[in-house]
Amino acid sequence: MQGLMQAQPLMISSLLEHARRYHPDTEIVSKTCEQTIVRSNYRTLSHRAKQMAQTLIALGVKPGDRVATLAWNTHRHLELYFAVSGIGAVLHTVNPRLFPEQIEYILNHAESGVLFFDITFAGLVGDLTPALPHVRRFIAMTDAEHMTGMPAQAEPYEDLIAQQDGKYDWPVFDENAASSLCYTSGTTGNPKGVLYSHRSTYLHSLLVCQVDGLQLSSADSTLLAVPLFHVNAWGVPYASALCGAKLVLPGPHLDGKNLYELAVEEKCSFSLGVPTVWMGFFKHLETDPAADPSRLSLQRVVIGGAAAPRTIIEKFHGIGVFVIQAWGMSETSPVATIGNLLPKHRDLPFEKQVDIQVLQGRAMCGVELRVVGEDGSEIPAGSGRSGDLQVRGPWVTAGYFRGEGGDVLDADGWFSTGDVARLDTDGYVQITDRSKDVIKSGGEWISSIDLENAAMAHPEIEEAAVISRPHPRWQERPLLIVVRNKGSQVTGPEILEFLAERVVKWWLPDDVAFVDELPHTATGKLMKMKLREQFADYVLPA
């Protein structure tokens, strides 16, 4: 027997319509590439998104067509989030921090026909244009006054949108239709496309707004420090429309000073970003006498993209901010686990609470997790054993765009994440490594992530990475690579002595190397492949 409920499709456009109806005056604040502040609201966002929808149709964009963006967090990029998907086309956000060759590959692989770009990327777009046969229209996301230096074929965004009246009704279609396309960071091989649907995006938005999720609500003023080109800004633009949260968009200005000033001026209660963003934020707080943490209204900060260092969690606690660590990947939309405390943790001493916060969190309803051993059998939670972390759920990929990578699910629908992890009895995930980064010493595994976090607790270390080096007896041993704080002269033996009190003896790195900076991917993750290349000839001391 079928239920007698209406089968209303879950559409991204309905999220914006809800915000227009019930939160029309909630602010959206955008710091633009033209160095101005644009203040609007959900009423204006809805109108301009409909104008852009009409513009896209006038440009010949049809359902299923890919529309690409090379852009920062601004009001115009947010308009495209809803306009492109709203007409049934696919929003293809391209990470501008990738190498030009990767950007060229991604745009051609997706066959994006229209490219929107911020004026800061005019030179990049101009250089790439001859290699982009599928792009037929280039739209500079600015007005006519700022078109100086743009590629010859570029058209100004504001002139195009002004030609439309915004009187447009969003079409209703299959909720499983593609809505957006993001490519993986491509640390090995070419990037692969993950194709999201309206349904998966809508369901993911509900997760973000749960109290046991990221707790986003209409009471929040959100500083969006995670880029709109990074896995749909972790779903926050859609979730903000769902609940009517204020959005503060920093544009290209993700330095510590700008984030601090925006957070203070806009009374931001909530923010999200990768660890490197928050390192810069605290560097500003600690070095600028005018930066006063007491002026901040921040209550919660989400850290993702890479493991949250314990020191960052502790620093946020020191200024009254609770850190929520979330884990996921492009293939999981991206949020799969969220690190909130359980009731039994709330009366624990602070240090014990941090022990929970440094874990990657628990799966939310809708996401299933398991850890399997080398023989494919499931490892019980609480066993203390690590294995391959697998995931499945309604916002987890079923395959890559154009079939790249072949079948990525096993017979039961599980997706292998490539992470090595363990589960505790409460279901908290602890990522101990990427499968390609784990250090196998004498038949035992050493977690490079745990070693890195332990090293970064040293007050004179800015950043740390651990890679394996060959060893004649133990097969592999860890090498610790360190970036010192400015002015620090801390030595390798001093660091090892510090670590000796924090990790088991056989985990201690065999040596410490010092560098001026560590390589990162375009999404802020450590590029250990580059480090392995850099230290390929490094021989550990006997």
N, C-alpha and C positions, 0 to 999 in steps of 0.2 A: 504494500500500500504506500503510495506517495503522500508526502506532506502537502498541506494546502497553503504554502507560503509563496510569496511573490519571488520570482527568479530575477531579481534586479542585478545586472552585471556590476562587478566591482571595477569602477572606472577611475583613473587618475583625475579626470576632469571633475568627477563628483566631489573629490576632496577640495578642489578649489572653489567649487560652487558652494559647498558647505561653509567655507571660510568667508566667502562674499556675503552670504546670507546672515551668518551668526557672529562673525568677527570682522565686520567691514572696516572698522576704524583702528584695528590693531596695526601698529606701525611695522613697516619694513624699512630699515635704514641701510643705505648702500654707500660705501666709499668707492668712488669710481676711478678708472684709469686716468681720467682728466683732472684728478685731484680735487674733486668736488664731493659734497655730501648730498645725496638724493634721498629725501624722505617721502615715502608713500605709504600705502596700506593695502589690505587685501582687496578692498573695493577697486583701487587703482590697478593692482596686479591682475585682477580678473579682467578688467576692461582692456588693458594693454595686451594681455595674453590672447584675448579674442581678436584684437587688431592684428597681432602677429600670426594667428591662425589664418586669418583672411589673406595676409601677406604671403604666407607659405603656399596657400592654394593658388594665389595669383602667379607665384613663381613656378607652378607646375608640380609641386610636391604632392604625391599620392600616398594612400595608405601603404605601409610597408617600406616606403623609401627611407633611406638613412639620411639624416640631417646632422652634420658634424659641428662641434664647437671646439674652439681653442680659446678658452676664456677663464677668467678668474671669478671670484664670488661677488657678483654684482646683480643689481635689479634686472638688467637685461638678460643675463644668463638664467636667472630664476624664471623670467617670462617664457623663455624657450623651453624650460623644463615642462611647463604645462601646455604651451601652444603646440609643440611638435607632437608629443604623445596624444594630445587631445584630439587631433585630426586623424589619428590612426597611423601616423608616421613614427619613425624610430629615432629617438634622441641619441646621438653618438658622441659622447663626451670624450675628447682626446686629451691625454695628459701632455701639456706643453713642456714639461720638464724632461721628457724622453729625448733621446738622441734624434736628430732630424731624420736619419735613416729609418728609425722605428716609427716615427710619425708618418712618414711617407708610406711605409708598409701597411700601417693600420688603416689609413684613409683609403688606400687602394684595395685592401682586402675587404673592407666594408662597402666599397663602391658608393661612398657618400656623394650625393649630387649637389648639395649646397653646403658651403662652409662659412660659419659665423666665426669671427675672430676679434679679440680685443686689440686695441691699437698698439699695445706693447709687443704684439707678435707680428706686426706688419712686415718686418724684415724677414722673419722666418717664413711667413706665407709667400712673400715675393720670391724667395729662393726655391720654395717647394713647388710653386705653380706649374712649371713645365713638366713636372713628374707626376701630376695629378690629373690624368685624362678623364676621370669620372666627374670631377667637380665642374659644374657649369655656371655656378653663381658664387661670388665671393662677397660676403656682407661684413663690412667693418662695423663693430658694435659701438657706434658713436654718432655724433651729429655732423652736419656739413662743415661746421666751423673747425673741426678737428681732423679733417681728411688729408691734411698735409703729410706727405711721406707715405701715404697708403699705396698699395699696388694699383696700377692703372685701371684694372678691371673692377676694382672694389666699389661697392655701393654703400652709402651711409644707412645704417639701421633706422635712425630716426626719420629720415625722409620716406623710407618705405612704409613704416608703420603709420605715418601721418596720412597716408593716402586711404586708409581704411577707417570705417566708422565704429567698429567694435560690436555691431549688431549681428551676433552670430550665436547659433545654438550648437552646443557640442553634440556631435553624433554619438549614438550608442551602438556598440558592436561587441563582438565576442571578448569577454574579459581575459581570455587566454592569448589574445593578440599581443605581439611584441610591442614593448613600450620604450625600451632604452637598451643601449649596447655599450658595455664597458670591456676594455681589453685588460688582460692580466699584465703585470709589470714585466713579464718576459725575462726573468733572471736566467732562465735556460731556454734557448731556442727562441723562435718568434713568439710575440704575444698572441694570446688566443682570446677570442671574443666570447663574452658571456651575455646572453640575450635574455633580458628580464621581460615579464609580462605585466599587464595591468593588474591581474589578480595577485601575483606574487608581491608586487609593490604595495598594493593596498593592505594585504595581510601583514607584511613587514612593518607598515606604518602603525598598525594596531599594536604590535609588539613594542615599538619604541615608546608608545604612550602609556604602557602599562606601569603601574606602581612598582611591580617587580621587574620591569624593563628599565628603560632609561628615564622614566618618570616625567617625561615631557608633558607639559600642560599649558593651558591658557595663562597661567600665572607666571610663566617663564619669559624672560628676555634672553634670547639665545645668541651668543657670539659664535658664529660658524667659522671656526678656525680650520676645519677640515675642508679641503677644496671641493667645489662642486664637480670637478673632474675625477675625484677619487671615490669610486664605487657609489655614485649618486649621493655624495656627501653623507654617506652612512644612513641614507633614507630620511634624514632630518627635514629637508625641504617639504617632502610629502607629509610627513608626520606633523610638521608645524601647521600646515593647512588643515589637517584633520582636527587638531585640538585648538587652533587659533593662537599659537605662541608667537610672540614678537621675534623677528629675525633681524640680526645685525650682521651685515655682510662687509668684510674688511677689504674687498677687492684684492689687489696684488700686494697689499701691505700686511704681511704676516710676521713682521719683526716684533720683538718683545715690547718695544716702546709703543707701537701703534695698537697692539692688542690690549695693553694695559690701559691706554687712554680711552679706547672705545668701550672697554668693559666698565670703566668708571663713568664715562659720560652717559652711556645708555643703560646704566644700572643692570648690567647683565648678571643673571642668576645662574646661568647654565652655559657650558661651552664644551667643545669637542675638538680633539686634535691629536696628532702623533707625538711621541715623546720628544722629538727634536724641537718641535714648536714650544713645548713647555720648558725645555732647557733654556731657550732664548728668552722666554717670559721671565724666568727666575733670574737669569743673568741681568736683565734690566732692573728687576726689583732690588737686586743686591748691589748694583753699581751706580744707579742713578739716585742721588739724594732726594730728588723731588718725587720719587715713586714711593707712595705710602700705601702699603697693603690694607690699612684700615679703611681706605676709601672704596675698596672693592665690595661689590654686593654678591660676588660669586658664592654659590652654595654647593654646586655639583660640577665636576669636570669628568668627562669621559675620555679615557686614553685608549687608543687602539692603533692598529697598523703594525705595531711591534710591542714587545713585552714592556709593561710599565715598570721602570726602575723603582726599587723601594725608596730610594732617596727622594724621588719626585713625589711619591705618595706622602712621605713624611713632611716634605716642605709644604705641600698643599694643606695638610692637617695643621701645620703651624700657623697658617693664616685663616683657618676656619673653613676649609673647603674639603668636601668628601670626594674622593676619587672612585669612580666606577670603571673598572677595567672591563672592556668588552673584547671578545675575540670573534673573528670571522675572516672571510676572504671574498674576493670578487665573486667566487662561485656560490657564496651563501648570502648574497644580497646587501650588506655583508654580515649583519649581526646574527650570530648563532648562539653565543653564550654571553651572559652578563654577570658581573661580579658584585652583586649586592650581598650584604650581610643577612644572615638568618636571625630570627629573634634570639636564639641561644647565644649569638655572638655579641650582642649589644652591650652586655655587662662585662665583657672581657677587657683586660688591660689593653691599652692602645697597641703595644707591640704585638700582641696576639691577634688583634683585629687586622693589623697590617699583614700578618701571616696569611690571612684569608684574602685580603685585597690584592696581593701580588699573584694570586692564582687567576686563571683566565675566566672564572665564573662558571655558572651552571646553565645547562640548556633550558631555553624557554619552551613553553608549550607550543608544539608545532615542529620543533626540531628534535630529532633523535640522534643520540651520540653513542658510539661504542668504540672500544679499543681492542684491537686484535693482535695476536702474536704472529710470528713468522709462519706458523702452520695454518693460519687463517681462523683459529678458534678464538672466541671472545675471552678477554681477560677480565675477571670479575673486578668490580669497583671495590676499592679498599685493599686490594692485594699488594699495593706498592709497586707493582710491575708496570713497565712501560711497553707501549706497542704502537701500532699504526692507528691514528685517529680517523674514524670514518663518520660520515654524517649523511642524513637524508631528511627531507622535509619539503613543504610546499613553496619555499623560497630558496631551495637548493638546486643548482643546475642539473639538468638531465643530459647535457652534452654541450659542446662548444659550437659556435657559429661556423657554418659551412662544413661541419663534421670534422674539424681539425682535432687531432688526437684520438680519433676513433671512438669506440665505446668507453665511456669513463665510469660507468656504473657496473657493479657486479650483478649477479643474477637476482639478488634480493633488493636491488635499488640503492645500495650504499655507495657513496662517493668517498674515495680515499683522498684525504686532504694533503698528504705528504708531511704531516706533522707527527712527531713522536710525542706521546702524551701518556699520562696516567689519570685515573679517576679515583677520588676518595669516596668514602662511604656516603657523603652528602651529595655526591654528584658533581663536585667542583672539578674542573679540568685544570691540570697543570701541564702546559706545553713544556717539554724538556728540550726539544730541538726540532729543527727541520730534519727529515730523514737523511738528507744529503750533508748535514752539518754535524751530526752526532759523532762523538769521539769514542772509538772502541779501543779500550786500553786493557790488554790482558784478558780479553773475553768479557769485560764489564763495560757499561756505558757511562760516560761522563757527560753531564748536561752543560753545554757551552752557555746556555741562557742563565743557568744558576750561577755559574762562575762569573759571568759578566755583571750580573746584578750584585754579587758579593763585592766585586772590585769597585763598582761605582758607588758603593757606600763609603769608600775612602774619601775624605774631605778634599784631597788634592787631585782627584781624578775627574776630568770632565766627561769622558766617554771611554768605553772599553769594548773590545771584541775578543773572542776566543776562537781560534781555528786549530785543527789538528796538524801535526807534523809527524812524518814517519819516525819510528823508533825500532832499533834492531831487536830489542827484547819484547817490548810491550805492544808492538804493532803500530800504535798511535799514541801520542802524548799531546797535551794541550800547550799551546803557545798563547800567552796573553799579550794583546796589543793595546796600548794605552795612549790616550791623549791627555796630557797633563793640563791642569788649570793654568791660566796665564800667570807667569812668574814662579810657578812651582818647580822645584828641583828634586822632587821625590824620586827615590831610586828603586830599581827592581827588587833588591833584597828587602827594602822597607815595605814594599807592596806585598811581597810573599809572606812576610812576617804578619802583616795585617790579615791576610787571607787565612793564615794557619789557624786563627781563632774562629773562623767562620765556615770552613768546609773541611771535609774529611781529608786526612793526610794524602791519600793516594790520588785525590782530585787536584792537588796543588799543581799549577802550571810548572813546566820544566824550565821556562824562561819568560822574561818580560821584554817586549820590544816597545819603543816609543816612536810615535809618529805625530805630525802636526795636525792631521785630520784623518777621519775615517771616511771611506766611500759609502754613499747611500744611494738607494734606488730613487726613482722619481716620487715614490710614495713614502720616503723616509726610512725604509728598511735598510739594515746593514747589507752591503754587497760583499758577502764573504767569498764569493767566487773571485772578485777582484783582489781581495786580500790574499787568497791562496795563490793567485798569479804573482802578486807582489812579493810574497815570501816563499816562492817555489824553490829557491836555492838556499833557504835558511836552514842551517843545521843546528839542532838542539845541542846544548853542551852535554858532554859525557857525564 
